[in-house]
Amino acid sequence: MGATTVHLIRHASYGLLGRVLAGRQPGHALNAAGREEAARLAETLKVRTLAAVVSSPIERAQETARIIAAPHKLDVLIEPDLTEIDFGAWTGMTFADLHAQPGWAAFNVFRSTVPTPGGESMLAAQARAVAALVRLAVRYPGAELAAVSHGDIVKAILAHALGTPLDLFRRIEISPASRSVITLEEGGLHVLGVNLPPWA
Protein backbone atom coordinates (compact mmCIF):
# COMPACT_ATOMS: atom_id res chain seq x y z
CA MET A 1 0.00 0.00 0.00
CA GLY A 2 1.42 3.40 -0.98
CA ALA A 3 1.59 6.16 1.60
CA THR A 4 -1.62 8.16 1.94
CA THR A 5 -1.09 11.82 2.81
CA VAL A 6 -3.74 13.50 4.94
CA HIS A 7 -3.97 17.24 5.54
CA LEU A 8 -5.61 17.33 8.99
CA ILE A 9 -7.46 20.62 9.23
CA ARG A 10 -9.13 22.30 12.16
CA HIS A 11 -12.29 24.14 11.11
CA ALA A 12 -11.98 27.90 10.65
CA SER A 13 -13.13 30.53 13.17
CA TYR A 14 -16.72 31.12 14.29
CA GLY A 15 -18.30 33.82 16.40
CA LEU A 16 -18.10 32.27 19.87
CA LEU A 17 -14.71 30.62 19.43
CA GLY A 18 -12.76 30.81 22.68
CA ARG A 19 -15.81 31.92 24.67
CA VAL A 20 -18.15 28.91 24.56
CA LEU A 21 -17.49 25.17 24.47
CA ALA A 22 -19.52 24.58 21.31
CA GLY A 23 -18.85 20.85 21.14
CA ARG A 24 -21.53 19.19 19.04
CA GLN A 25 -24.04 22.01 19.59
CA PRO A 26 -25.60 23.15 16.29
CA GLY A 27 -25.73 26.71 15.05
CA HIS A 28 -22.07 27.69 15.10
CA ALA A 29 -21.37 28.73 11.51
CA LEU A 30 -18.14 30.36 10.37
CA ASN A 31 -17.93 34.12 10.79
CA ALA A 32 -16.42 36.49 8.21
CA ALA A 33 -12.91 35.95 9.56
CA GLY A 34 -13.41 32.19 9.42
CA ARG A 35 -14.60 32.26 5.84
CA GLU A 36 -11.53 34.31 4.92
CA GLU A 37 -9.26 31.82 6.72
CA ALA A 38 -10.89 28.91 4.89
CA ALA A 39 -10.53 30.71 1.56
CA ARG A 40 -6.81 31.27 2.18
CA LEU A 41 -6.40 27.61 3.05
CA ALA A 42 -8.32 26.60 -0.08
CA GLU A 43 -5.94 28.75 -2.13
CA THR A 44 -2.96 26.99 -0.53
CA LEU A 45 -4.38 23.53 -1.21
CA LYS A 46 -5.58 24.39 -4.71
CA VAL A 47 -2.25 23.25 -6.16
CA ARG A 48 -2.49 19.84 -4.48
CA THR A 49 -4.16 16.89 -6.18
CA LEU A 50 -6.76 15.96 -3.60
CA ALA A 51 -8.57 12.67 -4.11
CA ALA A 52 -11.16 13.53 -1.45
CA VAL A 53 -12.19 16.15 1.08
CA VAL A 54 -13.63 14.58 4.20
CA SER A 55 -15.36 16.34 7.08
CA SER A 56 -16.80 16.00 10.52
CA PRO A 57 -20.60 16.31 10.34
CA ILE A 58 -20.54 19.47 12.49
CA GLU A 59 -21.63 22.64 10.65
CA ARG A 60 -18.43 24.68 11.11
CA ALA A 61 -16.30 21.79 9.84
CA GLN A 62 -18.53 21.10 6.84
CA GLU A 63 -18.53 24.78 5.87
CA THR A 64 -14.72 24.85 6.01
CA ALA A 65 -14.53 21.64 3.99
CA ARG A 66 -16.86 22.93 1.26
CA ILE A 67 -14.65 25.99 0.74
CA ILE A 68 -11.57 23.76 0.46
CA ALA A 69 -13.30 21.29 -1.88
CA ALA A 70 -14.67 23.90 -4.31
CA PRO A 71 -11.49 24.46 -6.39
CA HIS A 72 -11.16 20.69 -6.81
CA LYS A 73 -14.81 20.29 -7.82
CA LEU A 74 -15.20 17.64 -5.14
CA ASP A 75 -18.21 16.85 -2.99
CA VAL A 76 -17.47 16.76 0.73
CA LEU A 77 -17.61 13.28 2.24
CA ILE A 78 -18.97 13.15 5.79
CA GLU A 79 -17.07 10.98 8.26
CA PRO A 80 -18.95 10.73 11.58
CA ASP A 81 -15.87 9.49 13.43
CA LEU A 82 -14.10 12.80 12.81
CA THR A 83 -16.80 14.64 14.76
CA GLU A 84 -16.12 16.76 17.83
CA ILE A 85 -15.82 15.19 21.26
CA ASP A 86 -19.14 14.72 23.04
CA PHE A 87 -18.61 16.97 26.05
CA GLY A 88 -21.91 15.93 27.64
CA ALA A 89 -23.30 18.42 30.17
CA TRP A 90 -20.44 20.83 29.47
CA THR A 91 -21.61 21.43 25.90
CA GLY A 92 -22.63 25.04 25.29
CA MET A 93 -21.20 26.40 28.54
CA THR A 94 -18.96 29.45 28.58
CA PHE A 95 -15.35 28.81 29.49
CA ALA A 96 -15.76 31.24 32.38
CA ASP A 97 -18.48 28.98 33.82
CA LEU A 98 -16.57 25.80 33.00
CA HIS A 99 -13.72 26.80 35.29
CA ALA A 100 -16.15 26.48 38.22
CA GLN A 101 -17.38 23.04 37.15
CA PRO A 102 -16.26 19.97 39.11
CA GLY A 103 -13.95 17.88 36.98
CA TRP A 104 -13.14 20.50 34.34
CA ALA A 105 -9.64 21.29 35.61
CA ALA A 106 -8.88 17.61 36.13
CA PHE A 107 -10.17 16.75 32.64
CA ASN A 108 -7.72 19.19 31.11
CA VAL A 109 -4.78 17.70 33.01
CA PHE A 110 -5.70 14.01 32.92
CA ARG A 111 -7.39 13.58 29.55
CA SER A 112 -6.68 9.83 29.49
CA THR A 113 -8.70 9.04 32.60
CA VAL A 114 -11.09 11.85 33.60
CA PRO A 115 -14.46 11.55 31.81
CA THR A 116 -16.77 14.25 30.55
CA PRO A 117 -20.12 14.45 32.42
CA GLY A 118 -22.40 12.15 30.45
CA GLY A 119 -20.34 12.47 27.29
CA GLU A 120 -17.37 10.76 25.67
CA SER A 121 -13.95 9.86 26.98
CA MET A 122 -10.88 11.29 25.29
CA LEU A 123 -9.55 7.77 24.71
CA ALA A 124 -12.73 6.79 22.88
CA ALA A 125 -12.59 9.95 20.75
CA GLN A 126 -8.96 9.29 19.86
CA ALA A 127 -9.64 5.66 18.96
CA ARG A 128 -12.54 6.46 16.62
CA ALA A 129 -10.68 9.30 14.90
CA VAL A 130 -7.54 7.24 14.27
CA ALA A 131 -9.70 4.36 13.01
CA ALA A 132 -11.39 6.75 10.57
CA LEU A 133 -8.03 7.80 9.13
CA VAL A 134 -6.94 4.18 8.75
CA ARG A 135 -10.14 3.43 6.83
CA LEU A 136 -9.48 6.42 4.58
CA ALA A 137 -5.92 5.22 3.92
CA VAL A 138 -7.26 1.81 2.91
CA ARG A 139 -9.86 3.41 0.67
CA TYR A 140 -7.41 5.88 -0.92
CA PRO A 141 -4.00 4.17 -0.98
CA GLY A 142 -1.23 6.45 -2.16
CA ALA A 143 -3.58 9.42 -2.49
CA GLU A 144 -3.69 12.87 -0.92
CA LEU A 145 -6.71 13.87 1.18
CA ALA A 146 -7.99 16.78 3.24
CA ALA A 147 -9.81 15.91 6.46
CA VAL A 148 -11.57 18.69 8.39
CA SER A 149 -12.18 18.10 12.08
CA HIS A 150 -11.82 19.86 15.44
CA GLY A 151 -8.93 21.05 17.57
CA ASP A 152 -8.95 18.33 20.20
CA ILE A 153 -9.55 15.61 17.61
CA VAL A 154 -6.60 16.78 15.53
CA LYS A 155 -4.46 16.91 18.69
CA ALA A 156 -5.56 13.40 19.64
CA ILE A 157 -4.62 12.02 16.21
CA LEU A 158 -1.24 13.74 16.33
CA ALA A 159 -0.64 12.49 19.88
CA HIS A 160 -1.28 8.95 18.66
CA ALA A 161 1.06 9.39 15.70
CA LEU A 162 3.81 10.88 17.88
CA GLY A 163 3.39 8.43 20.74
CA THR A 164 2.51 11.30 23.08
CA PRO A 165 0.34 10.43 26.11
CA LEU A 166 -3.09 12.03 26.02
CA ASP A 167 -2.35 13.69 29.35
CA LEU A 168 0.29 15.77 27.52
CA PHE A 169 -1.58 16.43 24.29
CA ARG A 170 -2.37 20.03 25.22
CA ARG A 171 1.28 20.77 24.47
CA ILE A 172 0.28 20.47 20.82
CA GLU A 173 -1.08 23.78 19.52
CA ILE A 174 -3.78 23.58 16.82
CA SER A 175 -5.15 26.93 15.60
CA PRO A 176 -8.37 27.55 13.63
CA ALA A 177 -7.95 26.77 9.91
CA SER A 178 -4.51 25.29 10.59
CA ARG A 179 -3.19 22.31 8.67
CA SER A 180 -1.21 19.40 10.07
CA VAL A 181 0.15 16.81 7.66
CA ILE A 182 0.53 13.09 8.28
CA THR A 183 1.16 10.05 6.13
CA LEU A 184 -0.29 6.60 6.72
CA GLU A 185 1.46 3.55 5.34
CA GLU A 186 2.32 0.00 6.33
CA GLY A 187 5.02 1.27 8.68
CA GLY A 188 2.50 3.38 10.59
CA LEU A 189 1.74 7.09 10.86
CA HIS A 190 4.33 9.77 10.22
CA VAL A 191 3.95 13.46 11.08
CA LEU A 192 5.24 15.84 8.41
CA GLY A 193 3.92 19.15 9.74
CA VAL A 194 1.93 20.56 12.66
CA ASN A 195 -0.28 23.66 12.97
CA LEU A 196 0.68 25.16 9.62
CA PRO A 197 -1.17 28.47 9.02
CA PRO A 198 -3.68 28.74 6.14
CA TRP A 199 -1.17 30.41 3.82
CA ALA A 200 1.62 27.83 4.37
Backbone hydrogen bonds, N-H to C=O, Kabsch-Sander energy under -0.5 kcal/mol:
donor,donor_aa,acceptor,acceptor_aa,energy
4,T,184,L,-2.7
5,T,3,A,-0.5
5,T,143,A,-2.6
6,V,4,T,-0.5
6,V,182,I,-3.0
7,H,145,L,-2.8
8,L,6,V,-0.9
8,L,180,S,-3.5
9,I,7,H,-0.6
9,I,147,A,-3.0
10,R,178,S,-1.6
11,H,149,S,-1.9
15,G,29,A,-0.7
17,L,14,Y,-1.7
19,R,16,L,-2.4
20,V,16,L,-2.0
21,L,93,M,-3.0
22,A,20,V,-1.5
25,Q,22,A,-2.6
29,A,27,G,-0.8
31,N,13,S,-1.4
35,R,31,N,-2.5
36,E,32,A,-2.0
37,E,33,A,-2.4
38,A,34,G,-2.7
39,A,35,R,-2.1
40,R,36,E,-2.2
41,L,37,E,-2.2
42,A,38,A,-2.6
43,E,39,A,-2.0
44,T,40,R,-1.9
45,L,41,L,-2.4
46,K,42,A,-1.0
47,V,44,T,-0.6
48,R,45,L,-1.6
50,L,48,R,-1.1
51,A,144,E,-3.1
52,A,144,E,-0.7
53,V,75,D,-0.6
54,V,146,A,-3.2
55,S,77,L,-2.8
56,S,148,V,-2.0
61,A,58,I,-0.8
62,Q,58,I,-2.5
63,E,59,E,-2.7
64,T,60,R,-1.5
65,A,61,A,-2.6
66,R,62,Q,-2.6
67,I,63,E,-1.6
68,I,64,T,-1.8
69,A,65,A,-2.6
70,A,66,R,-1.6
72,H,69,A,-1.2
73,K,69,A,-0.6
73,K,70,A,-1.5
74,L,69,A,-1.6
77,L,53,V,-2.7
79,E,55,S,-3.1
82,L,79,E,-2.2
83,T,80,P,-1.7
87,F,85,I,-1.0
89,A,117,P,-2.7
90,W,87,F,-1.9
91,T,88,G,-1.9
92,G,21,L,-3.4
93,M,90,W,-2.1
95,F,19,R,-2.1
98,L,94,T,-2.2
99,H,95,F,-1.5
100,A,97,D,-1.4
101,Q,98,L,-1.8
104,W,101,Q,-1.5
105,A,101,Q,-0.5
107,F,103,G,-2.6
108,N,104,W,-1.7
109,V,105,A,-0.7
109,V,106,A,-0.9
110,F,106,A,-3.4
113,T,110,F,-1.4
114,V,110,F,-2.6
118,G,116,T,-1.2
119,G,116,T,-0.7
120,E,86,D,-3.1
122,M,111,R,-0.6
125,A,121,S,-2.1
126,Q,122,M,-2.6
127,A,123,L,-2.4
128,R,124,A,-2.2
129,A,125,A,-2.1
130,V,126,Q,-2.5
131,A,127,A,-2.1
132,A,128,R,-1.9
133,L,129,A,-1.8
134,V,130,V,-2.2
135,R,131,A,-2.2
136,L,132,A,-2.1
137,A,133,L,-2.3
138,V,134,V,-2.0
139,R,135,R,-2.2
140,Y,136,L,-2.6
142,G,2,G,-1.3
143,A,140,Y,-1.8
145,L,5,T,-2.9
146,A,52,A,-2.0
147,A,7,H,-2.7
148,V,54,V,-3.0
149,S,9,I,-3.3
149,S,147,A,-0.5
154,V,150,H,-2.9
155,K,151,G,-2.4
156,A,152,D,-2.2
157,I,153,I,-2.3
158,L,154,V,-2.5
159,A,155,K,-2.8
160,H,156,A,-2.0
161,A,157,I,-2.4
162,L,158,L,-2.5
163,G,159,A,-0.9
163,G,160,H,-0.7
164,T,159,A,-2.5
168,L,165,P,-2.0
169,F,166,L,-1.4
171,R,168,L,-2.0
172,I,169,F,-1.8
173,E,171,R,-0.6
174,I,172,I,-0.5
177,A,10,R,-1.0
177,A,11,H,-1.4
178,S,175,S,-1.9
179,R,196,L,-2.4
180,S,8,L,-2.9
181,V,193,G,-1.8
182,I,6,V,-2.3
183,T,190,H,-2.4
184,L,4,T,-2.4
185,E,188,G,-2.0
186,E,1,M,-0.6
188,G,185,E,-2.3
190,H,183,T,-2.3
192,L,181,V,-3.1
192,L,190,H,-0.6
193,G,181,V,-1.5
196,L,179,R,-2.8
200,A,197,P,-2.1
